[in-house]
Structures are given as C-alpha cells and as structure tokens.
Amino acid sequence: MSKRLQGLNAWILQRGSAVYLACFVVYFVVSLMFDAPENYYAWRAWVQSPVMSIAWMMFFALLLGHAWVGMRDVFMDYISSITIRSIALGLLALALLACGLWMTRIMVLAFMQ
C-alpha cells in the first residue's frame, strides 16, 4: 500500500462506525419514545431478540473500534515522545479491552438468565 493510502482503512473505520453508531442511537431513542418496554422482562426479551442482540454487539464493537482510531490519532498527533506514546497506546488498548470484556460479560449474563 502506498504512503498516501496508509490511513485510508482507519478513516473508513472511523466514518463507517460513526454512521452506524449515529443510526443505532437514533433508532434506540425513537424505539424508546414510541414503544418503550413496560417492565424488565419486556426489556430483556427485546434485547435478547436475535436482531437486537446482533445490533447491540455490533454497536459496542464499533464503539470500541471508533474510540481506538480516534484516540490513537490524537495520541499520534499530540504526543511526540515515542516512549510516552507507546505507553499511552498500551494503556488505551488495555482499557478498551477491559470495556470489551465487561460488555461481553454483560451480554452473556443477559442471555443465560
């Protein structure tokens, strides 16, 4: 890949994830406004439906990818020391991994009940 196109994949991930995240949030808010689940069991049934569970998992996966690309770009632009930048990126990766594992745990526990 040429030097001109090196950042294209990150750019596409950032823009594509932003579109999905925005559409999902709008759908979620509109769904709650017009057809809110009446109780916990209705909410759980809604989240456990195959389409919504896939949509939620995609939302969180794309959210983590979006956060990684955005923060990585900020660190690359504003932290000039390679050592400090590497440490910051490592800590960011650990934090996002922890968030991803936490979200996975929540989804698994929701489906096991």
A tleap script that builds the chain and sets N, CA, C and O, in Angstrom:
source leaprc.protein.ff14SB
mol = sequence {
  NMET SER LYS ARG LEU GLN GLY LEU ASN ALA
  TRP ILE LEU GLN ARG GLY SER ALA VAL TYR
  LEU ALA CYS PHE VAL VAL TYR PHE VAL VAL
  SER LEU MET PHE ASP ALA PRO GLU ASN TYR
  TYR ALA TRP ARG ALA TRP VAL GLN SER PRO
  VAL MET SER ILE ALA TRP MET MET PHE PHE
  ALA LEU LEU LEU GLY HIE ALA TRP VAL GLY
  MET ARG ASP VAL PHE MET ASP TYR ILE SER
  SER ILE THR ILE ARG SER ILE ALA LEU GLY
  LEU LEU ALA LEU ALA LEU LEU ALA CYS GLY
  LEU TRP MET THR ARG ILE MET VAL LEU ALA
  PHE MET CGLN
}
set mol.1.N position { 0.848 -1.171 0.000 }
set mol.1.CA position { 0.000 0.000 0.000 }
set mol.1.C position { 0.895 1.236 0.000 }
set mol.1.O position { 1.909 1.277 0.696 }
set mol.2.N position { 0.520 2.222 -0.770 }
set mol.2.CA position { 1.345 3.423 -0.853 }
set mol.2.C position { 1.193 4.266 0.405 }
set mol.2.O position { 0.257 4.092 1.186 }
set mol.3.N position { 2.139 5.184 0.578 }
set mol.3.CA position { 2.093 6.052 1.764 }
set mol.3.C position { 0.827 6.906 1.779 }
set mol.3.O position { 0.303 7.225 2.847 }
set mol.4.N position { 0.336 7.275 0.599 }
set mol.4.CA position { -0.862 8.112 0.537 }
set mol.4.C position { -2.092 7.389 1.073 }
set mol.4.O position { -3.009 8.031 1.584 }
set mol.5.N position { -2.124 6.063 0.963 }
set mol.5.CA position { -3.316 5.307 1.346 }
set mol.5.C position { -3.196 4.613 2.692 }
set mol.5.O position { -4.088 3.851 3.064 }
set mol.6.N position { -2.125 4.852 3.432 }
set mol.6.CA position { -1.931 4.153 4.701 }
set mol.6.C position { -3.041 4.419 5.711 }
set mol.6.O position { -3.451 3.502 6.422 }
set mol.7.N position { -3.521 5.615 5.788 }
set mol.7.CA position { -4.550 5.947 6.772 }
set mol.7.C position { -5.965 5.718 6.286 }
set mol.7.O position { -6.922 6.011 7.002 }
set mol.8.N position { -6.112 5.195 5.071 }
set mol.8.CA position { -7.446 5.038 4.500 }
set mol.8.C position { -8.298 4.037 5.281 }
set mol.8.O position { -9.484 4.285 5.499 }
set mol.9.N position { -7.725 2.924 5.701 }
set mol.9.CA position { -8.500 1.930 6.457 }
set mol.9.C position { -9.017 2.509 7.769 }
set mol.9.O position { -10.173 2.295 8.132 }
set mol.10.N position { -8.167 3.239 8.478 }
set mol.10.CA position { -8.598 3.868 9.735 }
set mol.10.C position { -9.681 4.909 9.459 }
set mol.10.O position { -10.643 5.027 10.218 }
set mol.11.N position { -9.522 5.660 8.378 }
set mol.11.CA position { -10.502 6.680 8.021 }
set mol.11.C position { -11.854 6.036 7.721 }
set mol.11.O position { -12.894 6.520 8.168 }
set mol.12.N position { -11.830 4.938 6.958 }
set mol.12.CA position { -13.072 4.245 6.613 }
set mol.12.C position { -13.727 3.664 7.869 }
set mol.12.O position { -14.941 3.770 8.039 }
set mol.13.N position { -12.926 3.051 8.748 }
set mol.13.CA position { -13.476 2.510 10.003 }
set mol.13.C position { -14.096 3.621 10.845 }
set mol.13.O position { -15.179 3.448 11.404 }
set mol.14.N position { -13.416 4.753 10.934 }
set mol.14.CA position { -13.913 5.868 11.750 }
set mol.14.C position { -15.238 6.393 11.202 }
set mol.14.O position { -16.188 6.592 11.960 }
set mol.15.N position { -15.306 6.617 9.893 }
set mol.15.CA position { -16.529 7.174 9.300 }
set mol.15.C position { -17.655 6.152 9.271 }
set mol.15.O position { -18.804 6.472 9.573 }
set mol.16.N position { -17.317 4.919 8.905 }
set mol.16.CA position { -18.343 3.873 8.858 }
set mol.16.C position { -18.937 3.585 10.224 }
set mol.16.O position { -20.150 3.430 10.364 }
set mol.17.N position { -18.076 3.515 11.230 }
set mol.17.CA position { -18.576 3.266 12.583 }
set mol.17.C position { -19.403 4.444 13.079 }
set mol.17.O position { -20.392 4.250 13.787 }
set mol.18.N position { -19.014 5.657 12.719 }
set mol.18.CA position { -19.784 6.834 13.141 }
set mol.18.C position { -21.194 6.798 12.557 }
set mol.18.O position { -22.157 7.143 13.242 }
set mol.19.N position { -21.320 6.385 11.305 }
set mol.19.CA position { -22.639 6.296 10.675 }
set mol.19.C position { -23.500 5.256 11.397 }
set mol.19.O position { -24.655 5.529 11.724 }
set mol.20.N position { -22.943 4.067 11.646 }
set mol.20.CA position { -23.710 3.021 12.333 }
set mol.20.C position { -24.083 3.462 13.745 }
set mol.20.O position { -25.227 3.292 14.164 }
set mol.21.N position { -23.124 4.027 14.481 }
set mol.21.CA position { -23.392 4.453 15.857 }
set mol.21.C position { -24.501 5.496 15.894 }
set mol.21.O position { -25.394 5.423 16.737 }
set mol.22.N position { -24.449 6.461 14.987 }
set mol.22.CA position { -25.474 7.508 14.956 }
set mol.22.C position { -26.842 6.922 14.612 }
set mol.22.O position { -27.841 7.252 15.251 }
set mol.23.N position { -26.884 6.057 13.610 }
set mol.23.CA position { -28.165 5.442 13.226 }
set mol.23.C position { -28.732 4.584 14.356 }
set mol.23.O position { -29.936 4.606 14.609 }
set mol.24.N position { -27.879 3.839 15.025 }
set mol.24.CA position { -28.347 2.980 16.117 }
set mol.24.C position { -28.888 3.817 17.272 }
set mol.24.O position { -29.929 3.486 17.839 }
set mol.25.N position { -28.199 4.887 17.624 }
set mol.25.CA position { -28.663 5.740 18.722 }
set mol.25.C position { -30.015 6.360 18.369 }
set mol.25.O position { -30.910 6.411 19.213 }
set mol.26.N position { -30.171 6.829 17.132 }
set mol.26.CA position { -31.456 7.399 16.712 }
set mol.26.C position { -32.544 6.329 16.789 }
set mol.26.O position { -33.627 6.582 17.315 }
set mol.27.N position { -32.262 5.143 16.269 }
set mol.27.CA position { -33.238 4.045 16.335 }
set mol.27.C position { -33.599 3.712 17.782 }
set mol.27.O position { -34.771 3.528 18.110 }
set mol.28.N position { -32.592 3.637 18.634 }
set mol.28.CA position { -32.809 3.282 20.035 }
set mol.28.C position { -33.689 4.323 20.731 }
set mol.28.O position { -34.635 3.967 21.433 }
set mol.29.N position { -33.382 5.589 20.541 }
set mol.29.CA position { -34.153 6.659 21.185 }
set mol.29.C position { -35.590 6.680 20.658 }
set mol.29.O position { -36.534 6.806 21.438 }
set mol.30.N position { -35.756 6.557 19.349 }
set mol.30.CA position { -37.102 6.551 18.771 }
set mol.30.C position { -37.885 5.335 19.265 }
set mol.30.O position { -39.074 5.442 19.567 }
set mol.31.N position { -37.224 4.184 19.348 }
set mol.31.CA position { -37.894 2.977 19.863 }
set mol.31.C position { -38.372 3.183 21.293 }
set mol.31.O position { -39.484 2.789 21.645 }
set mol.32.N position { -37.536 3.798 22.110 }
set mol.32.CA position { -37.933 4.039 23.496 }
set mol.32.C position { -39.046 5.074 23.600 }
set mol.32.O position { -39.897 4.987 24.485 }
set mol.33.N position { -39.044 6.051 22.701 }
set mol.33.CA position { -40.078 7.082 22.748 }
set mol.33.C position { -41.453 6.526 22.375 }
set mol.33.O position { -42.460 6.886 22.985 }
set mol.34.N position { -41.490 5.647 21.369 }
set mol.34.CA position { -42.781 5.206 20.846 }
set mol.34.C position { -43.201 3.804 21.277 }
set mol.34.O position { -44.385 3.473 21.213 }
set mol.35.N position { -42.262 2.983 21.712 }
set mol.35.CA position { -42.619 1.616 22.094 }
set mol.35.C position { -41.696 1.135 23.208 }
set mol.35.O position { -40.989 0.139 23.056 }
set mol.36.N position { -41.711 1.845 24.313 }
set mol.36.CA position { -40.821 1.504 25.430 }
set mol.36.C position { -41.271 0.203 26.092 }
set mol.36.O position { -42.466 -0.014 26.290 }
set mol.37.N position { -40.320 -0.657 26.431 }
set mol.37.CA position { -40.687 -1.870 27.172 }
set mol.37.C position { -41.324 -1.492 28.511 }
set mol.37.O position { -40.876 -0.567 29.188 }
set mol.38.N position { -42.374 -2.222 28.876 }
set mol.38.CA position { -43.138 -1.867 30.067 }
set mol.38.C position { -42.479 -2.290 31.363 }
set mol.38.O position { -42.696 -1.669 32.403 }
set mol.39.N position { -41.671 -3.347 31.313 }
set mol.39.CA position { -41.021 -3.831 32.526 }
set mol.39.C position { -39.688 -4.489 32.156 }
set mol.39.O position { -39.286 -4.521 30.993 }
set mol.40.N position { -39.034 -5.001 33.167 }
set mol.40.CA position { -37.716 -5.610 32.969 }
set mol.40.C position { -37.777 -6.797 32.015 }
set mol.40.O position { -36.887 -6.960 31.182 }
set mol.41.N position { -38.804 -7.622 32.121 }
set mol.41.CA position { -38.903 -8.825 31.298 }
set mol.41.C position { -39.138 -8.469 29.830 }
set mol.41.O position { -38.598 -9.121 28.936 }
set mol.42.N position { -39.933 -7.449 29.586 }
set mol.42.CA position { -40.144 -6.995 28.209 }
set mol.42.C position { -38.854 -6.411 27.640 }
set mol.42.O position { -38.524 -6.636 26.475 }
set mol.43.N position { -38.131 -5.662 28.467 }
set mol.43.CA position { -36.844 -5.094 28.048 }
set mol.43.C position { -35.865 -6.216 27.694 }
set mol.43.O position { -35.211 -6.168 26.653 }
set mol.44.N position { -35.768 -7.218 28.559 }
set mol.44.CA position { -34.842 -8.327 28.330 }
set mol.44.C position { -35.221 -9.110 27.074 }
set mol.44.O position { -34.348 -9.509 26.304 }
set mol.45.N position { -36.504 -9.327 26.870 }
set mol.45.CA position { -36.953 -10.031 25.667 }
set mol.45.C position { -36.594 -9.237 24.414 }
set mol.45.O position { -36.203 -9.812 23.398 }
set mol.46.N position { -36.729 -7.918 24.490 }
set mol.46.CA position { -36.380 -7.059 23.354 }
set mol.46.C position { -34.886 -7.135 23.061 }
set mol.46.O position { -34.486 -7.256 21.902 }
set mol.47.N position { -34.067 -7.065 24.092 }
set mol.47.CA position { -32.613 -7.113 23.913 }
set mol.47.C position { -32.171 -8.504 23.466 }
set mol.47.O position { -31.203 -8.629 22.716 }
set mol.48.N position { -32.865 -9.550 23.916 }
set mol.48.CA position { -32.474 -10.915 23.578 }
set mol.48.C position { -32.942 -11.368 22.204 }
set mol.48.O position { -32.544 -12.437 21.739 }
set mol.49.N position { -33.775 -10.578 21.551 }
set mol.49.CA position { -34.182 -10.973 20.201 }
set mol.49.C position { -32.936 -11.005 19.310 }
set mol.49.O position { -32.033 -10.186 19.481 }
set mol.50.N position { -32.881 -11.942 18.363 }
set mol.50.CA position { -31.654 -12.104 17.567 }
set mol.50.C position { -31.191 -10.829 16.857 }
set mol.50.O position { -29.999 -10.521 16.846 }
set mol.51.N position { -32.120 -10.101 16.273 }
set mol.51.CA position { -31.732 -8.887 15.543 }
set mol.51.C position { -31.157 -7.842 16.493 }
set mol.51.O position { -30.125 -7.237 16.205 }
set mol.52.N position { -31.823 -7.631 17.622 }
set mol.52.CA position { -31.334 -6.617 18.564 }
set mol.52.C position { -30.036 -7.036 19.233 }
set mol.52.O position { -29.169 -6.195 19.470 }
set mol.53.N position { -29.882 -8.311 19.540 }
set mol.53.CA position { -28.630 -8.730 20.176 }
set mol.53.C position { -27.456 -8.550 19.223 }
set mol.53.O position { -26.377 -8.136 19.646 }
set mol.54.N position { -27.649 -8.854 17.946 }
set mol.54.CA position { -26.583 -8.618 16.962 }
set mol.54.C position { -26.331 -7.125 16.815 }
set mol.54.O position { -25.180 -6.694 16.731 }
set mol.55.N position { -27.400 -6.330 16.783 }
set mol.55.CA position { -27.243 -4.876 16.662 }
set mol.55.C position { -26.488 -4.300 17.855 }
set mol.55.O position { -25.634 -3.429 17.688 }
set mol.56.N position { -26.799 -4.787 19.069 }
set mol.56.CA position { -26.091 -4.316 20.266 }
set mol.56.C position { -24.618 -4.705 20.230 }
set mol.56.O position { -23.747 -3.894 20.543 }
set mol.57.N position { -24.343 -5.962 19.841 }
set mol.57.CA position { -22.943 -6.398 19.788 }
set mol.57.C position { -22.157 -5.603 18.751 }
set mol.57.O position { -21.007 -5.231 18.982 }
set mol.58.N position { -22.794 -5.343 17.597 }
set mol.58.CA position { -22.130 -4.511 16.584 }
set mol.58.C position { -21.906 -3.100 17.114 }
set mol.58.O position { -20.860 -2.498 16.872 }
set mol.59.N position { -22.896 -2.572 17.839 }
set mol.59.CA position { -22.769 -1.229 18.395 }
set mol.59.C position { -21.550 -1.132 19.298 }
set mol.59.O position { -20.739 -0.216 19.157 }
set mol.60.N position { -21.417 -2.072 20.225 }
set mol.60.CA position { -20.298 -1.997 21.161 }
set mol.60.C position { -18.962 -2.283 20.486 }
set mol.60.O position { -17.961 -1.649 20.820 }
set mol.61.N position { -18.924 -3.217 19.550 }
set mol.61.CA position { -17.672 -3.497 18.837 }
set mol.61.C position { -17.232 -2.282 18.025 }
set mol.61.O position { -16.058 -1.913 18.036 }
set mol.62.N position { -18.177 -1.664 17.324 }
set mol.62.CA position { -17.835 -0.476 16.536 }
set mol.62.C position { -17.513 0.716 17.430 }
set mol.62.O position { -16.680 1.549 17.075 }
set mol.63.N position { -18.162 0.803 18.582 }
set mol.63.CA position { -17.842 1.874 19.524 }
set mol.63.C position { -16.397 1.760 19.998 }
set mol.63.O position { -15.680 2.759 20.069 }
set mol.64.N position { -15.972 0.539 20.323 }
set mol.64.CA position { -14.588 0.336 20.760 }
set mol.64.C position { -13.608 0.619 19.624 }
set mol.64.O position { -12.567 1.237 19.846 }
set mol.65.N position { -13.929 0.175 18.414 }
set mol.65.CA position { -13.065 0.466 17.265 }
set mol.65.C position { -12.993 1.952 16.974 }
set mol.65.O position { -11.924 2.483 16.672 }
set mol.66.N position { -14.128 2.618 17.066 }
set mol.66.CA position { -14.191 4.065 16.847 }
set mol.66.C position { -13.345 4.805 17.887 }
set mol.66.O position { -12.609 5.734 17.553 }
set mol.67.N position { -13.457 4.387 19.133 }
set mol.67.CA position { -12.665 5.012 20.207 }
set mol.67.C position { -11.179 4.771 19.989 }
set mol.67.O position { -10.371 5.679 20.185 }
set mol.68.N position { -10.807 3.560 19.585 }
set mol.68.CA position { -9.392 3.247 19.348 }
set mol.68.C position { -8.808 4.140 18.255 }
set mol.68.O position { -7.756 4.750 18.446 }
set mol.69.N position { -9.488 4.217 17.111 }
set mol.69.CA position { -8.963 5.009 15.994 }
set mol.69.C position { -8.885 6.482 16.379 }
set mol.69.O position { -7.888 7.145 16.093 }
set mol.70.N position { -9.922 6.994 17.021 }
set mol.70.CA position { -9.921 8.405 17.400 }
set mol.70.C position { -8.834 8.747 18.400 }
set mol.70.O position { -8.099 9.717 18.216 }
set mol.71.N position { -8.728 7.964 19.448 }
set mol.71.CA position { -7.707 8.245 20.469 }
set mol.71.C position { -6.303 7.987 19.937 }
set mol.71.O position { -5.369 8.712 20.279 }
set mol.72.N position { -6.147 6.964 19.106 }
set mol.72.CA position { -4.835 6.698 18.514 }
set mol.72.C position { -4.377 7.888 17.669 }
set mol.72.O position { -3.213 8.286 17.723 }
set mol.73.N position { -5.301 8.448 16.890 }
set mol.73.CA position { -4.947 9.612 16.077 }
set mol.73.C position { -4.571 10.807 16.947 }
set mol.73.O position { -3.626 11.530 16.632 }
set mol.74.N position { -5.303 11.017 18.037 }
set mol.74.CA position { -4.971 12.118 18.952 }
set mol.74.C position { -3.593 11.896 19.560 }
set mol.74.O position { -2.782 12.821 19.607 }
set mol.75.N position { -3.322 10.681 20.025 }
set mol.75.CA position { -2.007 10.388 20.613 }
set mol.75.C position { -0.898 10.561 19.587 }
set mol.75.O position { 0.158 11.109 19.904 }
set mol.76.N position { -1.125 10.099 18.356 }
set mol.76.CA position { -0.103 10.217 17.309 }
set mol.76.C position { 0.170 11.689 16.979 }
set mol.76.O position { 1.307 12.061 16.689 }
set mol.77.N position { -0.860 12.510 17.024 }
set mol.77.CA position { -0.699 13.922 16.673 }
set mol.77.C position { -0.091 14.753 17.795 }
set mol.77.O position { 0.678 15.675 17.525 }
set mol.78.N position { -0.418 14.448 19.040 }
set mol.78.CA position { -0.058 15.353 20.129 }
set mol.78.C position { 0.984 14.835 21.106 }
set mol.78.O position { 1.459 15.604 21.942 }
set mol.79.N position { 1.360 13.567 21.036 }
set mol.79.CA position { 2.418 13.050 21.914 }
set mol.79.C position { 3.634 12.775 21.047 }
set mol.79.O position { 3.652 11.825 20.265 }
set mol.80.N position { 4.642 13.609 21.192 }
set mol.80.CA position { 5.809 13.496 20.309 }
set mol.80.C position { 6.790 12.417 20.753 }
set mol.80.O position { 7.459 11.819 19.911 }
set mol.81.N position { 6.890 12.158 22.037 }
set mol.81.CA position { 7.806 11.137 22.540 }
set mol.81.C position { 7.265 9.743 22.207 }
set mol.81.O position { 6.146 9.396 22.584 }
set mol.82.N position { 8.065 8.960 21.502 }
set mol.82.CA position { 7.625 7.626 21.098 }
set mol.82.C position { 7.385 6.734 22.312 }
set mol.82.O position { 6.456 5.926 22.314 }
set mol.83.N position { 8.206 6.873 23.335 }
set mol.83.CA position { 8.046 6.054 24.541 }
set mol.83.C position { 6.725 6.357 25.239 }
set mol.83.O position { 5.969 5.444 25.570 }
set mol.84.N position { 6.452 7.632 25.461 }
set mol.84.CA position { 5.210 8.023 26.138 }
set mol.84.C position { 4.005 7.653 25.273 }
set mol.84.O position { 2.983 7.196 25.785 }
set mol.85.N position { 4.129 7.851 23.966 }
set mol.85.CA position { 3.039 7.500 23.056 }
set mol.85.C position { 2.758 5.997 23.109 }
set mol.85.O position { 1.598 5.584 23.130 }
set mol.86.N position { 3.803 5.185 23.130 }
set mol.86.CA position { 3.629 3.729 23.196 }
set mol.86.C position { 2.960 3.313 24.499 }
set mol.86.O position { 2.089 2.442 24.509 }
set mol.87.N position { 3.371 3.939 25.592 }
set mol.87.CA position { 2.748 3.639 26.888 }
set mol.87.C position { 1.277 4.046 26.872 }
set mol.87.O position { 0.415 3.293 27.324 }
set mol.88.N position { 0.995 5.235 26.351 }
set mol.88.CA position { -0.389 5.713 26.291 }
set mol.88.C position { -1.246 4.795 25.417 }
set mol.88.O position { -2.379 4.477 25.778 }
set mol.89.N position { -0.711 4.369 24.272 }
set mol.89.CA position { -1.463 3.466 23.398 }
set mol.89.C position { -1.676 2.102 24.052 }
set mol.89.O position { -2.733 1.491 23.891 }
set mol.90.N position { -0.679 1.628 24.785 }
set mol.90.CA position { -0.827 0.361 25.502 }
set mol.90.C position { -1.894 0.441 26.575 }
set mol.90.O position { -2.709 -0.470 26.721 }
set mol.91.N position { -1.886 1.541 27.331 }
set mol.91.CA position { -2.909 1.725 28.371 }
set mol.91.C position { -4.302 1.857 27.756 }
set mol.91.O position { -5.279 1.327 28.284 }
set mol.92.N position { -4.377 2.569 26.636 }
set mol.92.CA position { -5.658 2.699 25.937 }
set mol.92.C position { -6.147 1.332 25.465 }
set mol.92.O position { -7.325 1.007 25.611 }
set mol.93.N position { -5.248 0.539 24.902 }
set mol.93.CA position { -5.624 -0.801 24.437 }
set mol.93.C position { -6.130 -1.654 25.598 }
set mol.93.O position { -7.124 -2.366 25.459 }
set mol.94.N position { -5.454 -1.583 26.736 }
set mol.94.CA position { -5.901 -2.343 27.910 }
set mol.94.C position { -7.272 -1.869 28.392 }
set mol.94.O position { -8.129 -2.684 28.733 }
set mol.95.N position { -7.474 -0.555 28.418 }
set mol.95.CA position { -8.756 -0.010 28.867 }
set mol.95.C position { -9.886 -0.428 27.927 }
set mol.95.O position { -10.960 -0.818 28.383 }
set mol.96.N position { -9.648 -0.347 26.619 }
set mol.96.CA position { -10.681 -0.741 25.663 }
set mol.96.C position { -10.930 -2.247 25.705 }
set mol.96.O position { -12.067 -2.693 25.555 }
set mol.97.N position { -9.880 -3.022 25.905 }
set mol.97.CA position { -10.045 -4.466 26.053 }
set mol.97.C position { -10.881 -4.786 27.291 }
set mol.97.O position { -11.756 -5.650 27.245 }
set mol.98.N position { -10.614 -4.094 28.388 }
set mol.98.CA position { -11.397 -4.293 29.613 }
set mol.98.C position { -12.863 -3.935 29.375 }
set mol.98.O position { -13.755 -4.656 29.822 }
set mol.99.N position { -13.117 -2.836 28.682 }
set mol.99.CA position { -14.501 -2.449 28.373 }
set mol.99.C position { -15.174 -3.497 27.493 }
set mol.99.O position { -16.339 -3.834 27.705 }
set mol.100.N position { -14.446 -4.011 26.512 }
set mol.100.CA position { -14.994 -5.043 25.638 }
set mol.100.C position { -15.318 -6.321 26.388 }
set mol.100.O position { -16.360 -6.933 26.156 }
set mol.101.N position { -14.432 -6.725 27.286 }
set mol.101.CA position { -14.682 -7.927 28.087 }
set mol.101.C position { -15.857 -7.725 29.040 }
set mol.101.O position { -16.657 -8.636 29.253 }
set mol.102.N position { -15.955 -6.529 29.610 }
set mol.102.CA position { -17.067 -6.211 30.508 }
set mol.102.C position { -18.397 -6.277 29.747 }
set mol.102.O position { -19.374 -6.844 30.236 }
set mol.103.N position { -18.418 -5.691 28.550 }
set mol.103.CA position { -19.625 -5.716 27.735 }
set mol.103.C position { -19.978 -7.152 27.354 }
set mol.103.O position { -21.151 -7.525 27.369 }
set mol.104.N position { -18.980 -7.954 27.014 }
set mol.104.CA position { -19.221 -9.355 26.671 }
set mol.104.C position { -19.818 -10.097 27.861 }
set mol.104.O position { -20.746 -10.890 27.700 }
set mol.105.N position { -19.296 -9.847 29.034 }
set mol.105.CA position { -19.818 -10.480 30.255 }
set mol.105.C position { -21.278 -10.104 30.476 }
set mol.105.O position { -22.103 -10.959 30.798 }
set mol.106.N position { -21.595 -8.827 30.302 }
set mol.106.CA position { -22.975 -8.361 30.483 }
set mol.106.C position { -23.905 -9.052 29.492 }
set mol.106.O position { -24.983 -9.513 29.866 }
set mol.107.N position { -23.487 -9.124 28.224 }
set mol.107.CA position { -24.330 -9.752 27.210 }
set mol.107.C position { -24.509 -11.246 27.483 }
set mol.107.O position { -25.614 -11.772 27.345 }
set mol.108.N position { -23.439 -11.925 27.866 }
set mol.108.CA position { -23.528 -13.362 28.152 }
set mol.108.C position { -24.447 -13.606 29.344 }
set mol.108.O position { -25.290 -14.502 29.303 }
set mol.109.N position { -24.293 -12.817 30.404 }
set mol.109.CA position { -25.155 -12.989 31.577 }
set mol.109.C position { -26.612 -12.690 31.252 }
set mol.109.O position { -27.512 -13.331 31.795 }
set mol.110.N position { -26.851 -11.727 30.375 }
set mol.110.CA position { -28.227 -11.404 29.990 }
set mol.110.C position { -28.867 -12.565 29.239 }
set mol.110.O position { -30.063 -12.812 29.389 }
set mol.111.N position { -28.087 -13.277 28.435 }
set mol.111.CA position { -28.638 -14.389 27.663 }
set mol.111.C position { -28.763 -15.666 28.471 }
set mol.111.O position { -29.552 -16.542 28.118 }
set mol.112.N position { -27.999 -15.792 29.550 }
set mol.112.CA position { -28.037 -17.013 30.349 }
set mol.112.C position { -29.236 -17.047 31.291 }
set mol.112.O position { -29.628 -18.125 31.738 }
set mol.113.N position { -29.809 -15.930 31.595 }
set mol.113.CA position { -30.927 -15.888 32.543 }
set mol.113.C position { -32.217 -16.292 31.875 }
set mol.113.O position { -33.265 -16.316 32.520 }
savepdb mol mol.pdb
quit
